[in-house]
């Protein structure tokens, strides 16, 4: 049996030393933070379809995909989307196989407008639901949702006079004398309306060790991968909640005050549609067209 094993080992081709060295160089930063189970931080291969691109390239079940063309992969959907966007284009996958670094190149086959390599990708289940986990996910989704709402609201107000919502409701922005408000005054009203959300976003992302970041974090991690309708850019980067943000109390205080002001402005606009807080500050009034 030992002789047979030696014969088989002698005929198994070893990967070129250059490929191993290159894989170690690319994966070095990730290996520094690797835990006992790296699948919590990166997607892994659940199945490989025989005879398809991945199988021919040498991918195996349980391979952990760390990067694709040098871009860190954190979610199964992120990796799947990156592959789909590269039909007929050579890609390089940096993997961990049984804890060892490896690089594999493959060219996704075109299926319609998408690229496929014939694998099913998975992530490990998220962290156990605890009060801390629930609180972090709540903060994360609330801040990201408000950032999205603020961006869309401000852009719509700049693109359309007063905002798309006001135009759909046939509401005009006028001055207190009843004349139609100028473009600059309408834009000032929009900026004042969404200023608290902008301040909350700055408090979350600004500075060293921010509350939220686009930088991939070591497992266990808390993150949200934005998934928007097709009219928005696709494959947006995930947003992470680091374990130890700096000046946490100050950040949370600014965010809390900013969101309180935003809530007061929204409630005042509902109670007094003609003269909410933002209208008082901008010197405007809302009237039916």
CORNOR-V902183 format. One record per run of one state. SS is the DSSP state (~ for helix, > for strand, _ for the rest). FROM is the first residue (numbers start at 1). LEN is the number of residues. If there is no record, write none. Layout:
# CORNOR-V902183
ss->{SS,SS}
from->{FROM,FROM}
len->{LEN,LEN}
This chain:
# CORNOR-V902183
ss->{_,~,_,~,_,~,_,>,_,~,_,>,_,>,_,~,_,>,_,>,_,>,_,>,_,>,_,~,_,~,_,>,_,>,_,~,_,>,_,>,_,>,_,~,_,~,_,>,_}
from->{1,2,12,17,33,38,41,44,49,53,58,64,69,71,73,76,85,90,98,100,108,109,112,114,117,119,123,131,160,164,169,171,176,180,181,183,206,213,214,222,225,239,242,248,272,277,283,284,289}
len->{1,10,5,16,5,3,3,5,4,5,6,5,2,2,3,9,5,8,2,8,1,3,2,3,2,4,8,29,4,5,2,5,4,1,2,23,7,1,8,3,14,3,6,24,5,6,1,5,1}
